[in-house]
Amino acid sequence: MTSQSQAQQQYGTAQYGAHEILEIHEVLAASIDAINLFQVYRPFVQDPQLARILDNQLQFMTQGYQTFVQLINGQGAAQPAQFRAPKNVQPLLGLRQPTPAAPNQPGEQLDDRDVACAALNCHKNGAVKKMLAALECTNPQFRAYLQQSAVNCSEQAYELWQYMNQKGFYQVPTLQDNTTQTMIQTYAPAPQGAFATR
């Protein structure tokens, strides 16, 4: 009897770990929710630029969901597509009289800021959930897929953040220059050869 056969006899024949399956279940359920959420918010969008971003992201999310379902059902060893947010926008730093934020009144229609914020938070949560799920995976294909999916969520979040930042919806507070420099200069490089093996 081979050692693999002995191990199967001792530990059982399960292909996947419990945490792995439970985390994948959570990721797929959240993916459905995210797709549905984008579909609900899309009719409220007024800005054509935001409409293009959401339409493109919704198509990408739907295809990613479909590919992952096929992968876990043994219908291929697909790798997720890579989402690349444009990086040609110079971030605007500092506060420029931000508009006070508060929940909408009942019956008040959502605006572009509301939709962009909801979509951004959806991707931020997706990135965290998918990376946590990847850390529980024993299957290398599932793990790699979820890792890339987390990166994709991060890229989609960054695309929305750039849009919001340029529109003044997401302003970035800054520290005084001397505080920033003091904090950065607190750290020094590790000494050369300090961790060489003996």
Secondary structure, 3 states (H helix, E strand, C coil): CCHHHHHHHHHCCCCCCHHHHHHHHHHHHHHHHHHHHHHHHHHHCCCHHHHHHHHHHHHHHHHHHHHHHHHHCCCCCCCCCCCCCCCCCCCCEECCCCCCCCCCCCCCCCCHHHHHHHHHHHHHHHHHHHHHHHHHCCCHHHHHHHHHHHHHHHHHHHHHHHHHHHHCCCCECCCCHHHHHHHHCCCCCCCCCCCCCC
